[in-house]
Amino acid sequence: MMEGNCKCFHHGMVKGLVVLVSLSAIGFWWASAFNQSLLWMDADHFFKDVVILSLLVFVSKYCGCCGMGGSNICSHDNSCKCGDCGMCK
């Protein structure tokens, strides 16, 4: 996932989802460890958020531009197509 640091819109969204997964996981830990709600959400709600957002991140590896089997994966050779790494022509 995100091979060659692709700068497409899709990967910006994936990075945002990873941040949301992390925040939801921290919220789940807080709500379950201290047995209280956080921002009006209980541990069960945070758990569901973590699962759903993690699945979205997992499915995003099938990106057509540079993910599974994509043609823009940087190989650092003369046939490189990404153009983002500075090593390709």
Summary of the structure (lengths in Angstrom):
residues: 89
radius of gyration: 17.7
end to end distance: 22.8
largest distance: 57.3
contacts: 223
relative contact order: 0.20
helix: 54%
strand: 2%
